[in-house]
Amino acid sequence: MGVEKICAVVPAYKVTRHIVGVVQGLFDYVEHIFVVDDACPDQSGAHLLAALGADSRVTVITLPENQGVGGAVMTGYRAAAERGFQILVKVDGDGQMEPSFIPYLVDPLLLGDADYAKGNRFFDPEALKSMPTVRLLGNAGLSFLCKISTGYWHVMDPTNGFTALHAEVLPWLHLDKVEKRYFFETDLLYRLGLVNAAVVDVPMNAKYEDEESNLHVGTALFEFGWKHLNRLIKRIFYSYFLRGFSLGTVFLLSSIPLLIFGLGFGGWHWYLSLRTGQVASAGTIMLSALPTLVGLQLLLSFLSLDMSKPNQRPLWQRIGRHAR
């Protein structure tokens, strides 16, 4: 599979200062570029066309209404797949991403090792010095939440938008249901996890210039909390109950009633002790502590199994080109 199978999808919103340079920098690494103007008030798409003129290597899609970065990317994915491209590289239009990284990003897909590859700015501690402290801490927190909700415990830097996706996986992801705003990268990982797609992190350097991110990761930790919890519950139900029954299911089912009883019983008697001033008996303490400890151990065993899932062959290899 060569470069002729690779295209770039570039969401464009308020990036007129950068979009021309971004697109020109991609010509050496992809055959075609899909720029999706997300109803940009600055008309990023028109600005690009005026600067480049007619160029068969560039397709500009202008959305009538703002869809958010996720909606713009999904539109670009559909257009690229319809044109027969197999490797879809998502590149932001603000100039943060170095085009020379694309060969490293797509390599796992070209070798048949992955369905989805994403950049990881956390791999090299020295490179992190260029990342603002607030953004670094926020991304670390988001990474932890993402690990839990998606099941990809090896993945870091979930807000990194430099990604490559194999087009054969698209029908399994239900693009119409993917979040359209900034949570879309995590939601995409969650949906990849539901079908056991192979996902890899590719180390990259962080690059920050004069751009200003619209995503404030500190706020996102709270704003996205419920969404992560929602995905976690669905993932556990689909993976451990609907689609299969494993030792992890037994551990989880056993741990929940033990923890509820132990913590509830202990909390109630602790409350009574505060009200009456009477110290709880040793038997009462043990009746609370033992179920709690056993339940906690079972829960940790479940997490251990969840973290140690074996690596899967890429989904596009397992299902075949015409499986759907």
N, C-alpha and C positions, 0 to 999 in steps of 0.2 A: 504494500500500500504506500503510495507516494504522496507528494505535496498536493497533487491534483485532487485528492480526496478531502483536503482540509480547507475549512473556511472560518472566518471570524464573525462573531455577532457582537455588535457594538451598540449598547443602549446610549442614547444621546438626549440629555436634558440639561440645559444651561451650561454647555461645554463648548461654546463657539470659540473660545480662546485656544482650545486644545485639539478640537476634533480633526482639523486638517492635518496637523502633525501626527496625530495618532494613526489616522488612516494611511498616510504616506509611509509611516514606519512599518506597517503590516504587509506591504506589497511583497517584500522579500521572503515572507514566511507562509503565506496562504495564497490560494488561488483566487478566492473571492471574499468580499467583505460585505456583510449586511449591516447597514447602519439603520437603527430604528429610532426615528425622531418621536419621542414620547410626548407629542403635543407641546413641544418646547416653546415657551414664550419668546425666546430669542431666535427661533427658527434655525436650530442647529443643522438640520438636514438641508435646508435651502442654502445656508451659508457654505456648507461643504460642496454642494453642486456648483455654486457660483465660483468657488475657488479651484475645483478640479476640472470643471467642464464635463463633457461626455466621456465616461470611462467605463468600459464593459466589465471591469473588475469590481465595480462598486454598485450595490443596489441600495437605494435609500427608500425606506418604508416610513411614511408619515402617519401616525395614529391620530384619528380625529379627536380623541379625548385622552387625557393623561391616564395611563394604566399603572404607573409605578414602575420601578426598575425591573421587578419580577415579571410584570405583564409585558414589558418591552422585550425582555430576553426570551420569553416563551414565544412571542410573535416571531422573533428572529429565528428561533429553533425550528418552528414550523416551516417557515419560508426556506430555510437551508435544507431541511429534510426533503421537501418537495422538489428541490432542485438536484437531489441525489448526492449531496455531500454527506460523508460518513463521520468525520471528526469535526465537531463544532466547538470552537474555542471562543469563550466569552471574554471580551476585553472591555474594560471601562473606558469611557470617552474623555476622562479628565487628565490623562497623561501620567497616571501613577504607575502604569505597568510597562515593563521593558519588553518590547517585541522579541528581542533575542532570546528570551526565556521560552518561547513557544516550542522550539524543538524538544526541549527537555520535558515540557508539560505533556506533549502529545506522545512521547516515546512509549510510555506504558500501554497506551491504547494501540499503537502501531505494532507493538510486540505481542499483543494478545494477552496482556497481564491485567488489564483493568477495563471497566466500563466508564469510569469517571476519575479524572485526576484533578487535583487542586493544589494551588500554591500554599506553602507553609512558611510564614515569616518567622516562626518561633524556633526553627531548627538551629540556627547559628546564634549563640548568645552575643557575639560581637556585633552582628548586624542589627540586633535589637536596640542598640544605643541610639539609632536614628529615629526610633519610634517614640512619639510623645508618651510620657509616663501614664497619663490618664487613659490613653488609648490602649497601651500595653496591658494595664490592669483590667480594663473592661473586656478586652479580647480574651484574656485568660479566664475570666469568669464566664463569658459566653461559650468558650471552648468546653468548660466543664459541664455546663447545662446541655450543650449539644451532644456530648458523649452519652449522657444519660438518656436523652430523648430519642436519639437516632440509633443507638446501639453500636456506633462506630467509635469504639473506645480508643483506637489508635489515631484518630483524626484530631488535628489541632487547627486553630485559626479559622473558625467557621465563617467569619465575615469576609474572608479573602475571596474576592470576586474573579480572580484569575483562574479559570477552570477550563477543562476539556471534557466533552461528553460524546460517547458513541451514539450515533443517530439511531441504531437498531434498538436501543433501550427506550426511546421516547414513547412508543405505544404503551409501555407498561407503567409510565409515570403519571398518566392522566393530567396532562399539562393544564387543562382547564380548571383543575382544583388546586394547583400550586399557588401559594401566597403571592400576591402581586406587589407587595411593598418590600421593605428591607428584610423581612424574615424569610424571603423566598429561598435563599441559599441553604438555610437550615431545613426548611420544609422539603427542598429537593433531596437533601441527604436523607431525611426521614423516609421519603418515598422510595429512594434507592435501597434503603435498608429493608423495607417491607418485601422487596423482591430479591433480597440477598445479592444485590449487585456488588461487584468488586470495586472498591474505592481505595485510592492511594493518595498520599501526601507527597508532594515534590518540593524539596527545600528551595527557597528563593530568598533574595535579599529584599528588605523593606525599602521603599522609595517614597520620599515625601518632599514635595516642592512647595509651590505657593497655593495649591488647591485647598479648599475647605470642605471637609466631609459633611454631608447632610445627616449622617447617622452618628448620634451621640451615644457611645457604647455604655456610658454610665446609666443613662436613662433607659437604654435598651434592656439592661439586666432586669429591670422591674417590669417594663412594658412587655417583654417577651416571656416573662416567667410563666404566665398562665398558658401560653401557647406551647411552651416546652412540656408542661405538665399534661396538656391535652395529647400531645404526640406520644409521650411516654406511656400513658394509659392505653392508647390505641395500639402502640407497638407491642406491648406485653400481651394484650388480648389476642392480636393477630398471630404473633409468633409462638406463644406458649399455650394457647387454648384453641383458637379457631383452626390453625394450620398444622398443629402438632401438639403432642403431649410428651414431655420429657422429664428427666430428673429435676431440672430447673423448675418445672411446674409444681412438682411435689414440694420442693423446698419453699417456694413462694406461698403456696396454699397453706402449708403448715406454719409458716412464720407469722402470717397476718393474725390469726386468732390468738396465738400465744402472746404476741406483742400487745394486742388490744386488751386481752385479759390482764396480763402482768402490769402494764402501765396504768390501766383503768383501776384495777384493784389496789395497786400501790398508791395511786394518786388519791383515791377516795379515803383510804386509811390515813394517809398523810394529812389530809384535810381534817379528818376527825381528830387526829392528835393535836393539831393546832387549836381546834375549838375547845377540846376538853382538857388539854394539858396532859393527857395520859400517853405514855410511851407505848408504841405498838409492840406486841409480843414477838419473840423470835420466830414463831411459827407463821405469824402474819407477814413478817418481812421475807421469810423464805418463800412463802406462797406467792409473793409478788416478784421477788428477784429471780427465782428459778425459771418461770415461764418467759420472763423478759430476756434473760441471758440465752436460753435455748432458742427463742424466737429470733434474737439478734444474730446468733450463730447461723441459723438456717437462712436468714436474709443475706448474710455475707457469703454463704455458700452459693446462693442464687446469683449474686452479683459476680462471684468468681467464675461461674459457668457462663454467664452472659458476656463477660470480658474475654473469655478464652474460646470463643467460637472459631472454628477452623476457617482458613482463607478459602474463598470460593473461586472457581473459575469464572471468568467474565460471563455475565448473563447473556450477552449477544452470541457467545460461543455455545452456551448450553441450550438455548432455546431455538437457535437456527434463525436464518434470515426471514423465513416466511411462517414463523410460529403463530403470529397473530394476524 
